[in-house]
Amino acid sequence: MARSLYKGPYVDPKLLKKIDGKKPAEAGVIKTWARDSLISPEMVGFTFGVHNGKDHIEVTPTEEMVGHRLGEFSPTKKFYRHGGKMQKELDQKKKEAEIAAAKAAKASA
């Protein structure tokens, strides 16, 4: 556990201030850089723009997300693909299938 039990959960005070007294429908997207903040029950329904280092990714907390951190739902790394010979073969097959589908659509039209 990263935080001591006697300290309690960490929620950024500025974040709580932004949602205090507002309804989820009227708040819009709330931008935040506080990836380390815990999702509390008051945050459910609001839409947060969580910064991932480049841009803000929209996260709408649900009941199941309570207790997790905002940063868990805004990945900082973008997975492109695995490389190698096998991937090239898969890409080639996919491209051939697209060409065949395009030819079939053109022939039927």
Residue pairs with C-beta under 8 A, 6 or more apart in sequence:
3 9
3 10
9 38
9 40
9 67
10 36
10 37
10 38
11 37
11 38
11 40
12 32
12 34
12 36
12 37
14 32
14 34
15 30
15 32
15 34
15 37
15 43
15 48
16 40
16 42
18 27
18 30
18 32
19 27
19 30
19 42
19 43
19 46
22 46
24 45
24 46
24 47
27 46
27 47
28 47
29 47
29 48
29 49
29 56
29 58
30 46
30 47
30 48
30 49
31 48
31 49
31 51
31 56
32 48
32 49
32 50
32 51
32 70
33 51
34 70
35 50
35 51
35 69
35 70
35 71
35 74
36 69
36 70
36 71
37 69
37 70
38 67
38 68
38 69
39 61
39 65
39 66
39 67
39 68
39 69
39 70
40 66
41 66
43 61
44 61
44 62
44 63
44 65
44 66
45 60
45 61
46 60
46 61
47 58
47 59
47 60
48 58
48 59
48 60
48 61
48 70
49 56
49 57
49 58
49 59
50 56
50 57
50 58
50 59
50 70
50 71
50 73
50 74
51 57
51 74
52 74
52 75
52 76
53 76
57 73
57 74
57 75
59 70
59 73
59 74
65 73
81 87
